[in-house]
Amino acid sequence: MSPRTGRPKLENARNKSLNIRLRQEELDLIQKCAELLKKSRTDTIMEGIRKLKNELEK
């Protein structure tokens, strides 16, 4: 049998998912921000969460 192939396991892999309901304009806003930042939608949302966390810690 051949060894398993595919992506190597990451040390800090994202293995949880979260489903949310959005209006179309909210989804469009996330997509537009992701395109401007040249990041994935997930990375764009995570950046927003980190900024909000930093703001709350002030």
TAPEDA-V244458 format. One record per helix or strand. SS is the DSSP state (~ for helix, > for strand). FROM is the first residue (numbers start at 1). LEN is the number of residues. If there is no record, write none. Layout:
BEGIN
SS_FROM_LEN ; SS_FROM_LEN
END
This chain:
BEGIN
~_24_14 ; ~_41_17
END
